[in-house]
Amino acid sequence: MAVIGKIREKSTLILIIIGGALLAFVLGDLLGNKGSMGGPVNIGEINGQEIQGLDFEARVSKNIADYEERNSVPATEEVTSSIRDMVWNQLLIDYIVKKEIEKLGIEVSPEELFDMVRGNDPHPQVRQAFSNPQTGQFNPDDVIRYLKTMDQDPSGKAKNQWIQFEKSIKEERLQAKYYNLIKKGLYPTLTEAKRYYSDASTMFNVRFVAKRYATLIDSTIEVSDKELKSFYTENIKKYQQEEPIREIKYVTYQILPSEDDKLETEKWFKEKMEEFTASTDDSLFLAANSDGTPTFTYFAKASGLPERLDTVVFNMEKGQVFGPYIEFNTYKASKIIDFKLTPDSVKARHILINIEGDTARAMALVDSLKSLVLSKKRKFEDLAKEFSKDFGSAQEGGSLGWFKEGVMVPPFNDACFKGKKGDLPIITSQFGIHFIEILDKGVESKKVQLATLERKIEPSGATFDKYFNDATAFSIKYNSAETFVKGAEENGLNLRSQELKQADRFVADLESPRELIRWAFNGKVNEISDPFRFGEKFVVACITDAKEKGDIPFEKVKDDVTVEVRKNKKAEQFIKEMSGISNIDELSQKLNLPLERGDNISFSSFSVPGMGREPYVVGKLTTLKKGQISIPIKGDQGVYVVYVDNIIDAPEVSDYSGYKTSIKQSWASRVNNEVFEALKENANVIDDRAKFY
């Protein structure tokens, strides 16, 4: 019962690890439209290979179906977004890394693949998929048994899942070989190991005088536009916009139920409560009238009920209704269905037989197994090991241990909790036919079963219209960036700001806001949006700034440039004041600055006590000799003059192999990511997905 699910999970997990599982969503007609020249719409390009939108979506839609089948729930917008990223990452692997693997002739032979699955040293994911969930032990016989029974699945799903599983572990092994080939070429020399050791172990004890930039008021340092523009031009590489940015301001209108909506819900609910009390088919009534999934609790003790119910319902009669009460903005009423004495938990074991399209054959086998147990010709646990298709429990003689009510699927749960110790019920579930033995039952206590009618207090159509009209009126009246801010204040709205990248998928406090982000990149500065609806909110936004990729215009970084130019001028002034004095004590007295200490400083030190993070200063001071005073050193926070009181040399070591290993491990840990990023940069990747999603 568990193995197929594990194989599904592991094949997906491996694809995620190696660059993304192929998963899913269908965009629709947008990507099917023709471009301006009549060709298909492309969503990007990798290594000169155009990625067509429909091909991309075909991969996604196929795998979203796999996701939903595996998890038995529809993919949410968040899951869908992650899935698209995974699909794109897998395409990057296919068109970049696999090309390099093919060039180098790296392969996984059939013999190697066999060994990964059924050999003496199986792949970790094979081990995990076929490990006993209770003991964690791997049994290679389970693999053989699964492969032998795989072809018995008439749908072919089991075989297809296995093929995909083998493909995924093969791809992972190919990439591991490629990256390991690079890692094997990384070899730190003895000189590098000695330097690594010395940099970390040679300690400097120093005294220093620091004149910090913050001590000189900015307004006393005059800077001209000419100086600012000159610095900007000389340092243009510092002022680069790596990708387009849009800045927006936005206000939200939370769509809340009005008092009329609440009264209308209350009126409806009280009418339905009378019908609920009189109902003779509660399941049908709730299916027709209750919000969400009709709510029937399993038999629960007082401690398993909400606080407002735990004492009341046990003093009521069967058929009575408690309510109405409000919980999580929802009107509720709970009807007493039944009381009974029932155990908290049951201990059982089972033998699972797959139906495989032939129910009569499967039931005949189960009946024969039951006869063998009743006649005491065979032991239950031996039959479980031989026949059960729940390989996880089979090796434990079918044992499921102790489990609480509601843990198992309903037919299995009911058979165990309604039966008696020693019973041998046979039931059918979505997994197949179960032959069960009830081994023991826990202490019984009084429990109650409730059916709950629910009605969420929601905004009416008229309420939605009101909020939409308010948001629309705001967007029309406050139609510029300046008035937009004023309008938020006048209307008591919370004004929020955010920088957006084209591929962003999150905006603070908004649900699935991709439509807003696309609008921001298609609009112009000062443009005001029409109202968007995201979940239970209407949103009106204003584009306040647009930053394009490349050189950031001078005016947009003028304040930052001014800070740097002022700091440089302060540094020049401080250096003049601190130069020409060869005694650290005299310098301290002359400038009326404290003489500070820093001990046990190494070249590898991240920061210095009293100095903070000053990597350039640390680098300079570790070049000094004992008793030497530095020239003024320009740092990030100020200008420093350092005197070395003492140098504690690194202790002699005879063997540097450990340091060589540390260096190699450090280099190797960066290989996968940095090599992939380098290949990606060389492949001239164009990613236009944000234009469509």
C-alpha positions in Angstrom: 0.0 0.0 0.0 2.8 2.4 0.8 5.5 1.5 -1.8 3.9 3.0 -4.9 3.3 6.2 -3.0 6.9 6.3 -1.8 8.2 5.7 -5.4 6.1 8.6 -6.6 7.4 10.8 -3.8 11.0 9.9 -4.3 11.1 10.3 -8.1 9.7 13.8 -7.6 12.1 14.5 -4.8 15.1 13.6 -6.8 14.0 15.7 -9.8 13.6 18.7 -7.4 17.1 18.1 -6.0 18.7 17.9 -9.5 16.9 20.9 -10.9 13.2 20.6 -10.5 10.5 18.0 -11.0 8.4 18.3 -14.0 5.1 19.4 -12.6 2.1 21.6 -13.5 -0.5 24.0 -14.7 -2.2 24.9 -17.9 -2.0 28.6 -18.8 -4.7 28.4 -21.5 -5.1 30.3 -24.8 -2.5 33.0 -24.0 0.5 30.9 -25.0 -1.4 29.4 -27.9 -1.7 32.8 -29.6 0.6 33.6 -32.5 3.4 36.1 -32.3 3.6 39.2 -34.6 5.2 37.1 -37.3 2.7 34.2 -37.0 5.0 31.9 -35.0 4.4 30.4 -31.6 4.9 32.4 -28.5 8.2 31.8 -26.7 8.7 32.3 -23.0 12.4 32.3 -23.1 15.7 31.0 -24.6 18.4 28.7 -23.2 21.7 28.1 -24.9 20.2 29.3 -28.2 17.2 27.0 -27.8 13.8 28.8 -27.9 11.4 27.6 -25.2 7.9 27.6 -26.7 5.1 28.4 -24.3 2.9 25.5 -25.4 5.7 23.0 -24.9 6.5 24.4 -21.5 2.8 24.2 -20.5 2.6 20.6 -21.8 5.3 19.6 -19.4 3.6 21.5 -16.6 0.1 20.2 -17.2 1.3 16.6 -17.4 3.0 16.9 -14.0 0.3 18.9 -12.3 -1.9 15.8 -12.9 0.8 13.7 -11.2 0.9 16.1 -8.3 -2.8 16.0 -7.8 -3.0 12.2 -8.1 -0.2 11.8 -5.6 -1.6 14.2 -3.1 -5.3 13.8 -3.8 -5.8 17.6 -3.6 -5.9 20.3 -6.4 -2.7 22.3 -6.8 -3.0 25.8 -5.2 -1.7 28.9 -6.8 1.4 28.8 -4.6 2.1 25.2 -5.5 1.5 26.0 -9.2 4.0 28.8 -9.0 6.6 26.6 -7.4 5.9 24.0 -10.0 6.6 26.3 -12.9 9.9 27.3 -11.3 10.8 23.6 -11.0 9.9 23.0 -14.7 12.1 25.9 -15.7 15.0 24.7 -13.6 14.7 21.3 -15.2 14.9 22.9 -18.6 18.0 24.7 -17.5 19.5 21.3 -16.5 18.4 19.7 -19.8 19.8 22.4 -22.1 22.9 23.4 -20.1 24.3 20.7 -17.7 23.2 17.7 -19.8 25.0 19.2 -22.8 28.3 19.3 -20.8 27.7 15.8 -19.6 27.2 14.6 -23.2 30.4 16.4 -24.4 32.4 14.6 -21.8 30.9 11.2 -22.6 29.7 10.6 -19.0 27.3 7.7 -18.8 25.5 5.4 -16.4 25.8 1.8 -17.7 22.9 -0.7 -17.5 25.0 -2.7 -15.0 25.5 0.4 -12.8 21.8 1.2 -12.9 21.0 -2.4 -12.0 23.4 -2.1 -9.0 21.7 1.2 -7.9 18.4 -0.6 -7.8 19.0 -4.2 -6.9 22.7 -4.5 -6.1 24.7 -4.6 -2.9 24.7 -0.8 -2.5 21.3 0.5 -3.7 20.6 4.2 -4.3 19.6 6.0 -1.1 16.1 6.8 -2.5 15.6 3.1 -3.3 16.6 2.3 0.3 14.1 4.9 1.6 11.2 3.8 -0.7 11.6 0.2 0.4 12.4 0.6 4.1 10.0 -0.6 6.8 8.3 2.5 8.2 8.2 1.0 11.7 11.9 -0.2 11.9 13.5 1.8 9.2 15.2 -1.4 7.9 15.8 -1.9 4.2 14.8 -5.2 2.7 16.1 -5.9 -0.8 13.6 -8.7 -1.2 10.8 -6.0 -1.2 12.4 -4.5 -4.3 12.4 -7.8 -6.1 8.8 -8.5 -5.0 7.6 -5.2 -6.2 9.3 -5.5 -9.6 7.7 -9.0 -10.1 4.2 -7.7 -9.3 4.6 -4.5 -11.2 3.3 -5.9 -14.5 0.2 -7.2 -12.8 -1.2 -3.6 -12.7 -3.6 -3.5 -15.7 -3.5 0.3 -15.8 0.3 0.3 -16.4 0.7 3.1 -13.8 3.0 1.1 -11.6 5.4 0.4 -14.4 5.4 4.0 -15.7 6.1 5.2 -12.2 9.0 2.8 -11.9 10.4 3.9 -15.2 10.2 7.5 -14.1 11.9 6.6 -10.8 14.8 4.8 -12.5 15.2 7.8 -14.9 15.3 10.3 -12.0 18.0 8.4 -10.1 20.0 7.9 -13.3 19.9 11.6 -14.0 21.0 12.4 -10.5 24.0 10.0 -10.8 25.0 11.5 -14.2 25.1 15.0 -12.6 26.9 13.7 -9.5 29.6 12.3 -11.8 29.9 15.6 -13.7 30.3 17.7 -10.5 32.5 15.1 -8.9 34.8 15.2 -11.9 35.3 18.9 -11.3 35.7 18.5 -7.6 38.4 15.9 -8.2 40.4 18.5 -10.1 40.5 20.8 -7.1 43.8 20.3 -5.2 45.1 22.8 -2.7 48.9 22.9 -2.5 51.0 22.7 0.6 51.8 26.4 0.3 48.0 27.2 0.3 47.5 25.0 3.3 50.3 26.7 5.2 48.9 30.2 4.3 45.4 29.1 5.4 46.7 27.9 8.7 48.9 31.0 9.3 46.0 33.4 8.4 43.8 31.8 11.0 46.3 31.2 13.7 48.8 34.1 13.7 47.5 36.6 16.2 48.1 40.4 16.5 47.7 42.4 19.6 47.4 46.1 18.7 46.6 49.6 20.0 45.0 52.0 17.6 43.7 55.6 17.3 40.4 55.9 15.4 38.9 59.1 14.0 35.4 58.2 12.9 33.6 59.9 10.1 30.5 60.4 12.3 32.4 62.9 14.5 32.5 65.5 11.7 29.1 67.0 10.9 28.2 66.4 7.2 27.1 70.1 6.7 30.7 71.2 7.2 31.8 69.3 4.2 30.8 71.0 0.9 30.5 69.0 -2.3 29.8 70.3 -5.8 27.8 68.6 -8.5 30.9 68.4 -10.5 32.6 66.3 -7.8 29.6 64.1 -7.4 29.2 63.5 -11.1 32.9 62.8 -11.4 32.8 60.2 -8.6 29.6 58.7 -10.2 31.3 58.3 -13.6 34.5 56.8 -12.1 32.5 54.3 -10.1 29.7 53.6 -12.5 30.1 49.8 -11.9 28.9 50.4 -8.3 25.6 51.9 -9.6 24.2 49.2 -11.7 20.6 48.0 -11.7 20.8 44.2 -12.1 17.2 43.8 -13.2 14.2 46.0 -13.7 12.4 47.3 -10.6 9.0 49.0 -10.2 8.1 50.9 -7.0 4.4 51.0 -6.1 2.2 52.4 -3.4 -1.1 50.8 -2.8 -4.2 50.9 -0.6 -6.5 48.0 0.2 -10.2 47.7 0.9 -10.9 44.7 3.1 -14.3 43.2 2.0 -16.1 42.6 5.3 -19.7 41.5 5.9 -22.0 44.3 6.8 -24.4 44.3 9.7 -27.2 43.5 7.3 -25.1 40.5 6.0 -24.7 39.2 9.6 -28.5 39.6 10.3 -29.4 37.9 7.1 -27.1 35.0 7.9 -28.5 34.7 11.4 -32.1 34.7 10.1 -31.3 32.0 7.5 -29.4 29.9 10.1 -32.2 30.0 12.7 -34.7 28.8 10.1 -32.4 26.0 9.0 -31.8 25.0 12.7 -35.5 24.1 13.0 -35.3 21.9 9.9 -32.0 20.4 11.2 -33.6 19.4 14.5 -36.5 17.8 12.7 -34.3 16.1 10.0 -34.3 12.3 9.9 -31.4 12.2 7.4 -28.7 14.4 8.8 -26.1 13.5 6.2 -28.3 14.5 3.3 -29.5 17.7 5.1 -25.9 18.9 5.8 -24.8 18.1 2.2 -27.6 20.3 0.9 -27.4 23.1 3.5 -24.0 23.3 5.3 -21.0 25.2 4.1 -18.0 23.2 3.2 -17.7 19.5 3.7 -20.6 18.1 5.8 -19.2 17.8 9.3 -19.6 14.6 11.3 -17.2 14.0 14.1 -15.9 10.6 15.0 -17.0 9.5 18.4 -15.1 12.0 20.6 -14.4 12.3 24.4 -15.0 15.7 26.1 -11.3 16.5 25.8 -11.5 16.1 22.0 -14.3 18.7 21.6 -14.2 22.5 21.4 -14.4 24.1 24.9 -17.9 25.5 24.4 -19.2 21.9 23.7 -17.1 19.7 26.0 -19.4 19.8 29.0 -22.7 20.8 27.5 -23.3 18.0 25.0 -22.8 15.1 27.4 -25.8 16.5 29.4 -28.0 16.5 26.3 -30.2 13.9 24.7 -29.7 12.1 21.4 -31.3 14.2 18.6 -31.0 17.6 20.5 -29.2 20.5 18.9 -26.8 22.9 20.6 -26.6 26.3 19.1 -26.4 28.6 17.4 -22.9 29.6 18.3 -20.3 31.6 16.4 -16.8 30.2 15.8 -14.3 31.6 13.3 -16.9 34.0 11.8 -19.2 31.1 11.2 -22.6 30.3 12.6 -22.7 26.7 13.9 -25.2 24.3 15.4 -24.2 20.7 16.6 -26.7 17.9 16.8 -26.2 14.9 19.1 -26.2 11.8 16.7 -25.3 9.1 19.3 -23.4 8.2 22.5 -21.4 5.1 23.0 -18.7 3.5 25.0 -15.7 3.0 22.8 -11.9 2.6 23.2 -9.4 5.4 22.6 -7.2 3.1 20.5 -7.1 -0.4 18.9 -4.2 -2.8 18.2 -4.6 -4.7 14.9 -2.9 -6.3 12.0 -3.9 -6.9 8.4 -3.2 -8.6 5.1 -3.8 -6.4 2.1 -4.8 -8.0 -1.2 -4.8 -5.9 -4.4 -8.0 -6.1 -6.5 -6.3 -5.5 -9.8 -9.5 -5.5 -11.8 -10.7 -8.9 -10.5 -12.7 -8.5 -7.3 -13.9 -12.1 -7.3 -10.4 -13.5 -7.5 -9.1 -11.2 -4.7 -12.1 -12.0 -2.4 -11.6 -15.8 -3.0 -8.0 -15.5 -2.0 -8.9 -13.5 1.2 -11.6 -16.1 2.1 -9.0 -18.9 1.7 -6.6 -17.0 3.9 -9.2 -16.6 6.6 -10.0 -20.3 6.5 -6.4 -21.2 7.0 -6.2 -18.9 10.1 -9.5 -20.2 11.5 -8.4 -23.8 11.1 -5.0 -22.9 12.6 -3.3 -24.5 9.6 -1.3 -21.3 9.1 -0.3 -18.4 11.3 -1.7 -14.9 10.5 1.8 -13.3 10.6 3.3 -15.8 8.2 0.5 -15.3 5.7 1.0 -11.5 5.9 4.7 -11.9 5.1 3.8 -14.0 2.1 0.7 -12.4 0.6 0.2 -8.8 1.9 0.8 -6.0 -0.6 1.3 -3.5 2.2 5.0 -4.3 2.2 5.7 -1.9 5.1 3.6 -3.9 7.6 4.0 -7.3 5.9 7.5 -7.8 7.3 6.1 -7.2 10.8 3.5 -9.9 10.3 0.9 -7.4 9.2 1.2 -5.5 12.5 -0.1 -1.9 12.5 0.5 -1.4 16.2 -1.8 0.7 18.3 -3.8 3.5 16.5 -6.4 6.1 17.5 -9.8 6.5 16.0 -9.9 8.4 12.8 -6.3 7.5 11.8 -7.2 4.8 9.3 -9.6 5.1 6.3 -13.3 5.0 7.4 -14.1 1.3 6.5 -10.9 0.1 8.2 -11.5 2.4 11.2 -15.1 1.3 11.7 -14.3 -2.4 11.4 -11.6 -2.1 14.1 -13.5 0.1 16.6 -16.9 -1.5 16.2 -15.5 -5.1 16.4 -14.4 -7.2 19.4 -11.0 -8.4 20.3 -10.2 -11.5 18.3 -12.6 -10.6 15.4 -11.4 -11.2 11.8 -13.3 -8.7 9.7 -12.9 -8.4 5.9 -13.4 -4.9 4.4 -12.7 -3.1 1.1 -11.0 0.3 0.8 -9.5 2.3 -2.0 -6.3 0.3 -1.4 -7.8 -3.2 -1.9 -9.3 -5.9 0.3 -8.2 -6.0 3.9 -8.2 -9.2 6.0 -8.0 -7.8 9.6 -7.3 -9.3 13.0 -8.3 -7.2 16.0 -5.5 -8.0 18.6 -6.5 -5.7 21.5 -8.6 -2.7 22.4 -7.9 0.2 24.8 -9.9 1.3 27.8 -13.5 2.3 26.9 -14.9 5.7 27.7 -18.1 7.6 26.9 -18.0 9.4 23.6 -20.4 11.5 21.5 -20.9 11.8 17.8 -22.0 15.2 16.5 -23.2 16.5 13.2 -22.6 20.2 12.7 -24.4 22.7 10.5 -22.2 25.6 9.4 -22.9 28.9 7.7 -20.1 31.3 7.2 -20.9 35.0 7.6 -19.9 36.4 4.2 -20.3 39.6 2.3 -23.4 39.8 0.1 -23.3 41.0 -3.5 -24.4 44.4 -2.4 -21.5 44.6 0.0 -19.1 43.6 -2.7 -20.5 46.3 -5.0 -20.1 48.9 -2.2 -16.4 48.2 -1.7 -15.8 48.0 -5.4 -17.5 51.3 -6.0 -15.5 52.9 -3.1 -12.2 51.6 -4.6 -13.2 52.8 -8.1 -14.1 56.3 -6.8 -10.7 56.5 -5.1 -8.8 55.5 -8.3 -10.7 58.2 -10.2 -10.5 61.0 -7.7 -6.8 60.5 -6.7 -5.3 60.0 -10.1 -1.7 61.0 -9.5 1.2 59.9 -7.3 0.9 63.1 -5.2 -2.9 63.0 -4.7 -2.8 59.2 -4.2 -0.8 59.7 -0.9 -3.1 62.5 0.1 -6.2 60.4 -0.6 -5.0 57.6 1.6 -4.6 60.0 4.5 -8.0 61.6 3.9 -9.8 58.3 3.7 -8.0 56.7 6.6 -6.5 54.0 4.4 -3.3 52.2 5.2 -0.8 53.3 2.5 1.8 50.6 1.8 4.9 50.7 -0.5 6.9 47.9 -2.2 9.6 47.4 -4.7 8.8 44.8 -7.3 10.9 42.6 -9.5 9.3 41.3 -12.7 9.3 37.7 -11.5 8.1 38.4 -7.9 5.1 36.5 -6.7 4.4 38.2 -3.4 3.2 41.6 -2.4 2.7 42.2 1.3 -0.8 41.2 2.6 -2.1 40.3 -0.8 -3.2 36.9 -2.1 -1.7 35.7 -5.5 -1.0 39.3 -6.8 0.7 38.4 -10.1 -1.9 40.5 -12.0 -0.8 43.6 -10.1 2.9 42.9 -10.7 2.3 42.5 -14.4 0.3 45.7 -14.5 3.2 47.6 -12.8 5.7 46.5 -15.4 3.3 47.3 -18.3 2.3 50.7 -16.9 4.0 54.1 -16.6 5.2 56.1 -13.6 2.3 58.0 -11.9 -0.3 55.7 -13.4 -3.1 54.7 -11.1 -4.7 51.2 -11.5 -8.3 50.2 -11.6 -9.4 48.2 -8.6 -7.9 44.7 -8.5 -9.5 41.9 -6.4 -7.2 39.6 -4.5 -9.1 37.2 -2.2 -11.2 39.3 0.1 -9.6 42.6 -0.8 -9.9 45.3 -3.5 -6.6 47.0 -4.2 -5.8 50.3 -5.9 -2.1 51.0 -6.8 0.1 53.7 -8.1 3.4 53.3 -9.9 5.8 55.7 -8.2 9.1 54.8 -9.8 10.6 52.6 -12.6 14.2 51.4 -12.6 15.5 49.8 -15.8 18.4 47.3 -16.0 21.8 49.0 -16.6 23.3 52.2 -15.3 21.2 53.8 -12.6 20.7 57.5 -13.5 22.7 59.9 -11.5 19.8 61.7 -10.0 18.4 58.5 -8.5 21.7 57.7 -6.7 22.8 61.3 -6.0 22.2 61.0 -2.2 24.3 57.8 -2.1 27.1 59.4 -4.1 27.0 62.4 -1.8 27.5 60.2 1.2 30.5 58.5 -0.5 32.1 61.8 -1.6 31.7 63.4 1.8 33.2 60.3 3.4 36.2 60.5 1.0 36.7 64.2 1.8 36.5 63.5 5.5 39.1 60.7 5.1 41.5 63.1 3.2 41.2 65.6 6.0 41.7 63.0 8.8 44.7 61.4 7.0 46.4 64.8 6.9 45.7 65.4 10.6 47.0 61.9 11.6 50.1 61.8 9.4 53.7 62.5 10.4 53.5 61.2 14.0 55.5 58.0 14.7 54.4 57.5 18.3 50.9 56.1 19.0 50.6 57.7 22.4 51.6 61.2 21.1 49.0 60.8 18.3 46.3 60.0 20.8 47.2 63.0 22.9 47.5 65.4 20.0 44.1 64.5 18.6 42.5 64.1 22.0 41.3 60.7 21.0 41.3 57.5 23.1 43.9 54.9 22.6 42.0 51.7 22.0 43.0 48.0 22.1 42.4 45.0 19.9 43.7 41.6 20.9 43.9 38.3 19.1 43.3 39.7 15.7 44.0 37.4 12.7 43.8 37.9 9.0 40.6 35.8 9.1 39.0 38.0 11.8 35.5 39.2 10.8 35.6 42.2 13.1 37.8 43.9 15.7 36.6 44.9 19.2 36.1 48.7 19.2 36.6 48.9 15.5 33.7 46.8 14.1 33.8 45.3 10.7 36.8 46.8 8.9 38.2 44.2 6.5 40.6 46.6 4.8 42.1 47.8 8.1 42.5 44.2 9.3 44.2 43.3 6.1 46.7 46.2 6.4 47.5 45.7 10.1 48.4 42.0 9.5 51.2 43.1 7.2 52.9 45.1 10.0 55.8 43.9 12.1 56.0 43.9 15.9 56.7 47.4 17.1 55.7 49.0 13.8 53.1 51.8 13.5 51.0 52.1 10.4 50.3 55.1 8.2 46.7 56.4 8.5 44.4 53.7 7.0 41.1 54.6 5.4 38.4 52.3 6.6 34.6 52.0 6.2 33.8 53.8 9.5 36.8 56.1 9.9 40.6 56.5 9.6 42.8 54.4 11.8 46.5 54.4 12.9 47.5 51.1 14.3 50.5 50.1 16.4 51.5 46.4 16.8 52.4 45.6 20.4 52.9 41.9 19.8 52.6 39.1 17.2 51.9 35.6 18.4 53.1 33.3 15.6 51.1 30.3 14.7 52.4 27.2 16.4 54.5 24.9 14.3 52.7 21.9 12.9 54.2 18.9 11.1 51.2 17.8 9.2 49.1 20.1 7.1 46.9 17.4 5.6 43.9 18.4 7.7 44.1 22.0 6.5 44.4 20.8 2.9 41.2 18.8 3.5 39.4 21.8 5.0 40.3 23.9 1.9 39.2 21.2 -0.5 35.9 20.7 1.3 35.3 24.4 1.2 36.0 24.6 -2.5 34.0 21.4 -3.2 30.9 22.8 -1.3 30.7 25.7 -3.8 31.2 23.6 -7.0 27.6 22.6 -7.8 26.1 26.1 -7.4 29.0 28.1 -8.9 29.6 25.9 -11.9 25.9 25.8 -12.6 25.7 29.6 -12.4 28.7 30.0 -14.6 27.2 27.7 -17.2 23.9 29.5 -17.0 25.6 32.9 -17.6 27.5 31.5 -20.6 24.3 30.1 -22.0 22.7 33.6 -22.3 19.5 32.6 -20.6 16.5 34.7 -21.4 13.6 34.2 -19.0 10.4 35.9 -20.1 8.0 33.8 -18.0 7.0 36.9 -16.0 5.3 38.4 -19.0 2.8 35.6 -19.1 2.4 34.4 -15.5 
